[in-house]
Amino acid sequence: MLISDELNRSNPPRNDVFISYAQKDKPVADAICAKLESRNIKCWIAPRDVPPGSDFPDSIVKAIEQCRIVVLIFSSHANNSPHVIRELTNAVNKGRNIVPFRIEDIQPSRSMEYLIGVRHWLDAVTPPLENHFDELAGTIENILAQSRETSVCSACKTPFSPNAKFCDACGAPVSSTSALESSPVVPSPVVQKTVQPVSIPKPVPPKEPSPRSIFSQKRRVLVGTGMLIVVLIALYLIIPMIASPSQSPTSSQNERGGGLLFPNSSDTMTVDYRSQNTRINTATLTTAPTQVLPKGNELYLEVEKNSITAEINVKFGGGPGQGFVKDNQVILTRSDGTVTQGKLNFDQQLSEITLQGTRGTDRLQVIVILESGAIYTIMDKLIPYRSRA
């Protein structure tokens, strides 16, 4: 008779689960205990279930003897706790099922690996921790259901006790086939299949092309390539003529705009925006929200519109962000819908740019790219005629 079987008879299980944990993991242990007991799983946990005035180590040993499963809350604290090691050693010696519930992604110590290294782990390292409680409860319910199943002795037909190695009535050893004797196995019917012969067609060798067909094919390839080259040359010559906006010889680089970051402007300098007869306010202009630069990267700008020529001057007045700007674009959308743009030099204080506006209300945008790659629209406002921003 094995010692563990004798203990099972003298100390029948009174609880389903013994919870083993380090003192610093008590909040997790209490939460797991509450979850298991909400699903009618009887738990023993210290110090709650230690009888008043009783010896603490003696109560621990009795609780392990009278449970079916030991749930280990595995963490860095439990990994280095001698009390947890003693509890697991006692559980292994008594043949109890140990379910490690890992709440930290750490490697077990040698002593811990010796006791639970071959067992199935339940990982709960991904937050939130509460989402893993149901999986733990389901695992324990399955183990309890299996341990409560009874099998029948093949010699005397007496049901075996849980975890028994020998029959209580006749002493016959428990075999893996005893529990199956009451349910005969019905052999599966044998289905005979008739295999029909399959004829495999012989491969047909590919027909070699004649020299004349090869010459015709090469000629078609050459003709097609030549036509493609002609079309590409024509597109190369025609597209710039269509896409390039007409500009006067006096247009400045700022007026032409362009750059790597933003598209070319649609500015048309043939219009004399200084004339009072020029059409204004023919397009609907709407501003968009601007962004605030990070602290330490502020930039100070001044904008002024000439009350006679309608020219808009944008001046960089310095700031902590000087030198942190990788690229920028100043975009002016006139009241008639045309666009002109240019750039400021944020490496140089008092850098300025002048764009031709209208005698109506124009829209001015200033966009910067920092060295970090972040893009900010630091100004987007409407500039009316004869006003200073």
C-alpha positions in Angstrom: 0.0 0.0 0.0 1.4 3.4 -1.0 1.9 6.1 1.6 -0.2 8.6 -0.5 -3.1 6.1 -0.6 -3.0 5.6 3.1 -3.1 9.3 3.6 -6.1 9.6 1.2 -8.0 7.1 3.4 -7.0 8.6 6.8 -7.4 12.2 5.5 -10.2 12.4 2.9 -10.2 15.6 0.8 -12.2 18.4 2.5 -11.1 21.1 0.0 -10.7 21.2 -3.7 -7.8 23.6 -3.9 -4.8 24.7 -1.7 -3.4 28.1 -2.8 0.3 28.4 -2.4 1.8 31.9 -2.7 4.4 34.3 -1.5 3.4 36.9 1.0 3.9 39.8 -1.4 1.5 38.2 -3.9 -1.4 38.1 -1.3 -3.7 40.5 -3.3 -3.4 38.2 -6.3 -4.0 35.1 -4.2 -7.1 36.6 -2.6 -8.5 37.6 -6.0 -8.0 34.0 -7.3 -9.5 32.5 -4.2 -12.6 34.7 -4.6 -12.9 33.8 -8.3 -12.7 30.0 -7.6 -15.1 30.1 -4.7 -17.6 32.0 -6.9 -17.6 28.9 -9.1 -18.3 26.6 -6.1 -14.6 25.4 -5.9 -13.6 24.9 -2.2 -10.4 26.7 -1.4 -7.9 26.7 1.5 -5.8 29.7 1.8 -3.6 31.0 4.6 -3.9 32.8 6.9 -7.7 32.9 6.5 -8.3 29.2 7.0 -5.7 28.6 9.8 -7.7 27.8 13.0 -7.1 30.2 15.8 -4.5 29.1 18.3 -3.3 26.2 16.1 0.3 25.5 14.9 0.8 27.3 11.6 3.1 24.6 9.9 0.9 21.8 11.1 -2.2 23.5 9.6 -0.4 23.9 6.3 0.6 20.2 6.2 -3.0 19.1 7.1 -4.5 21.4 4.4 -2.3 20.0 1.7 -3.2 16.4 2.8 -6.9 17.3 2.6 -7.0 19.0 -0.8 -7.0 17.6 -4.3 -5.1 20.4 -6.2 -2.4 22.8 -5.3 -2.5 26.1 -7.2 0.9 27.8 -7.2 1.0 31.6 -7.9 4.4 31.7 -9.5 6.3 35.0 -9.4 9.7 36.3 -8.6 8.7 36.4 -4.9 7.5 32.7 -4.9 10.5 31.6 -6.9 12.8 32.7 -4.0 10.4 31.8 -1.1 11.6 28.8 1.1 8.0 28.5 2.5 6.6 28.0 -1.0 9.3 25.4 -1.8 8.4 23.5 1.4 4.7 23.5 0.5 5.3 22.2 -3.0 7.7 19.5 -1.7 5.0 18.4 0.7 2.4 18.4 -2.2 4.7 16.4 -4.5 5.3 13.8 -1.8 1.6 13.3 -1.2 0.9 13.0 -4.9 -1.2 16.1 -5.3 -1.9 17.8 -8.6 0.0 21.0 -8.9 -1.2 23.8 -11.3 1.4 26.6 -11.7 -0.2 30.0 -12.5 2.6 32.2 -13.8 2.0 36.0 -13.3 5.6 37.0 -14.2 7.8 36.0 -17.2 10.7 34.6 -15.3 12.7 31.4 -15.3 12.1 29.0 -12.3 15.0 28.4 -9.9 16.5 24.9 -9.8 14.5 23.9 -6.8 11.3 25.2 -8.4 12.1 23.5 -11.7 12.7 20.2 -9.9 9.3 20.3 -8.4 7.1 21.7 -11.3 9.3 21.8 -14.3 7.5 19.1 -16.2 4.0 20.3 -15.5 1.7 22.3 -17.7 2.0 26.1 -17.0 -0.9 28.5 -17.1 0.6 31.8 -18.3 -1.0 35.0 -17.1 1.8 37.5 -17.9 -0.2 39.5 -20.4 -2.4 42.2 -18.7 -5.0 42.5 -17.5 -4.4 39.7 -15.0 -8.2 39.2 -14.3 -8.8 37.9 -17.8 -6.8 34.7 -17.0 -8.8 33.8 -13.9 -11.6 32.0 -15.9 -9.0 29.8 -17.7 -7.6 28.8 -14.3 -11.0 28.0 -13.0 -11.9 25.9 -16.0 -8.6 24.0 -15.8 -9.3 23.2 -12.1 -12.9 22.1 -12.9 -11.6 19.7 -15.5 -9.1 18.2 -13.1 -11.7 17.8 -10.4 -14.1 16.2 -12.8 -11.5 13.6 -13.8 -10.5 12.9 -10.2 -14.1 12.3 -9.1 -14.7 9.7 -11.8 -14.8 6.2 -10.3 -13.6 3.0 -12.0 -14.5 -0.6 -11.3 -12.2 -3.4 -10.1 -12.0 -6.2 -12.7 -11.8 -8.8 -9.9 -14.6 -8.0 -7.5 -16.4 -5.1 -9.3 -15.9 -2.8 -6.4 -15.5 1.0 -7.3 -12.0 2.3 -6.8 -11.4 5.2 -4.4 -10.0 8.4 -6.0 -6.2 8.2 -6.6 -6.2 4.6 -5.4 -3.5 2.3 -6.6 -5.1 -0.9 -5.2 -8.6 -2.1 -4.7 -9.9 -1.5 -1.2 -11.9 -4.7 -1.1 -9.6 -7.4 -2.7 -6.2 -5.6 -3.0 -6.0 -6.0 -6.8 -3.9 -3.4 -8.5 -5.6 -0.7 -10.5 -5.1 -1.2 -14.2 -5.8 1.2 -17.1 -8.3 -1.4 -18.6 -10.4 -1.8 -15.4 -12.5 1.2 -16.1 -13.2 0.1 -19.6 -14.5 -3.4 -18.9 -18.1 -2.2 -18.3 -18.3 -0.7 -21.7 -17.4 -3.1 -24.5 -15.7 -1.7 -27.6 -17.6 -2.1 -30.8 -15.2 -2.5 -33.8 -15.7 -0.2 -36.7 -17.0 -1.8 -39.9 -14.5 -2.4 -42.6 -15.3 -0.6 -45.8 -13.8 -2.2 -48.9 -13.0 0.2 -51.7 -12.6 -0.8 -55.4 -9.7 0.9 -57.1 -10.3 1.6 -60.7 -7.3 1.7 -63.0 -6.5 5.2 -64.3 -5.0 5.6 -67.7 -2.2 8.3 -67.8 -2.0 10.1 -71.1 1.4 10.2 -72.8 3.0 13.6 -72.8 2.9 15.4 -76.1 6.3 16.9 -77.0 6.2 20.7 -77.7 6.2 21.7 -81.3 9.4 23.5 -82.3 8.8 26.9 -84.0 9.9 27.3 -87.5 12.7 29.8 -88.4 10.2 32.0 -90.3 7.9 32.3 -87.2 10.9 33.2 -85.0 11.9 36.0 -87.4 8.3 37.3 -87.5 8.1 37.3 -83.7 11.4 39.3 -83.4 10.2 41.8 -85.9 7.0 42.4 -84.0 9.1 43.0 -80.8 11.4 45.5 -82.5 8.5 47.4 -84.1 6.6 47.6 -80.7 9.7 48.7 -78.9 10.3 51.5 -81.5 6.8 52.8 -81.2 7.0 52.8 -77.4 10.2 54.9 -77.6 8.5 57.4 -80.0 5.6 57.8 -77.7 7.8 58.4 -74.6 9.8 61.0 -76.5 6.6 62.8 -77.5 5.3 62.8 -74.0 8.6 64.1 -72.7 8.4 67.1 -75.0 4.6 67.8 -74.8 3.8 67.4 -71.0 6.1 70.2 -69.7 4.5 72.6 -72.2 1.0 71.7 -70.9 1.8 71.4 -67.2 4.1 74.5 -66.8 2.1 77.6 -65.8 2.8 80.8 -67.8 5.1 83.1 -65.9 6.5 86.5 -66.7 10.2 87.0 -67.1 10.2 89.1 -63.9 8.7 86.3 -61.7 10.9 85.6 -58.7 11.9 82.2 -57.3 9.5 82.8 -54.4 6.6 83.5 -56.8 7.3 80.2 -58.7 7.2 78.2 -55.5 7.7 74.4 -55.8 10.2 72.4 -53.8 10.4 68.8 -52.6 7.7 69.1 -50.0 4.8 70.9 -51.7 3.5 71.1 -55.3 4.2 73.9 -57.7 1.9 77.0 -57.4 -0.7 78.0 -59.8 0.4 81.6 -59.8 -0.3 83.7 -62.9 1.8 86.9 -62.9 0.1 88.3 -66.0 -2.5 89.7 -63.7 -1.6 93.1 -62.2 -2.9 92.7 -58.6 -1.9 96.3 -57.8 -4.6 97.6 -60.1 -7.9 98.6 -58.6 -9.7 97.0 -61.6 -8.5 93.5 -60.7 -11.2 91.1 -59.7 -11.0 90.2 -56.0 -12.8 87.9 -53.5 -14.0 85.6 -56.3 -13.0 82.4 -54.3 -14.2 81.1 -51.0 -11.2 80.9 -48.6 -11.4 78.8 -45.4 -8.7 78.4 -42.8 -7.9 75.1 -41.0 -6.7 74.5 -37.4 -3.0 75.2 -36.6 -0.7 73.1 -34.5 1.4 74.3 -31.5 5.1 73.5 -31.8 6.6 71.5 -28.9 8.1 73.3 -26.0 11.5 74.6 -26.8 10.8 74.7 -30.6 8.7 77.9 -30.7 9.1 80.2 -33.8 8.0 83.8 -33.9 6.6 85.3 -37.1 5.4 88.8 -38.2 3.0 89.3 -41.1 2.2 92.7 -42.7 0.1 93.6 -45.8 1.1 96.7 -47.7 -1.9 99.0 -47.9 -1.0 100.3 -51.3 0.7 97.4 -53.3 -1.2 94.6 -51.4 2.1 92.8 -51.0 2.3 90.5 -48.0 5.6 90.4 -46.0 6.4 87.5 -43.7 9.3 87.9 -41.4 11.0 85.4 -39.0 11.7 87.0 -35.7 13.6 84.2 -34.0 12.6 81.8 -31.3 13.9 78.7 -29.4 13.2 76.5 -32.4 15.7 78.3 -34.7 17.9 75.8 -36.3 15.5 72.8 -35.7 13.6 73.4 -38.9 14.4 71.0 -41.7 12.1 72.4 -44.4 9.2 74.9 -44.7 6.8 76.4 -47.1 4.9 79.8 -47.1 1.7 79.5 -49.1 -0.5 82.4 -50.2 -3.9 81.7 -51.6 -5.2 84.9 -53.2 -8.8 86.0 -53.1 -9.2 85.0 -56.7 -8.1 81.4 -56.0 -4.6 81.6 -57.5 -1.6 80.4 -55.3 1.9 81.6 -54.8 4.5 80.4 -52.4 8.0 80.5 -51.1 10.3 79.7 -48.2 11.8 81.3 -45.2 15.4 80.7 -43.8 14.8 79.6 -40.2 18.5 79.3 -39.7 18.8 83.1 -40.0 17.0 85.5 -37.8 15.0 88.3 -39.5 14.7 86.2 -42.7 11.7 87.4 -44.7 9.7 86.8 -47.8 7.4 89.0 -49.8 4.4 87.6 -51.8 2.1 89.5 -54.0 -1.4 89.6 -52.6 -4.7 91.1 -53.7 -6.8 94.1 -52.7 -9.2 91.6 -51.1 -8.9 89.1 -48.3 -6.1 86.5 -48.9 -5.2 83.3 -47.0 -1.7 82.8 -45.6 -0.3 79.4 -44.5 3.1 78.6 -42.9 4.1 74.9 -42.7 7.3 73.6 -41.2 9.0 70.2 -41.0 11.2 69.7 -37.9 14.4 67.6 -37.9 12.4 64.8 -36.2 10.2 64.6 -39.3 7.1 66.0 -37.7 5.0 68.4 -39.8 3.3 71.4 -38.2 1.0 74.1 -39.7 2.0 77.0 -37.4 0.0 79.7 -39.2 -3.2 79.6 -41.3 -5.1 82.9 -41.3 -7.0 85.3 -43.6 -5.2 88.6 -44.4 -7.6 91.4 -45.4 -6.6 94.4 -47.4 -5.1 97.4 -45.5 -4.5 95.4 -42.3 -1.5 94.4 -40.3 -1.4 90.8 -38.9 
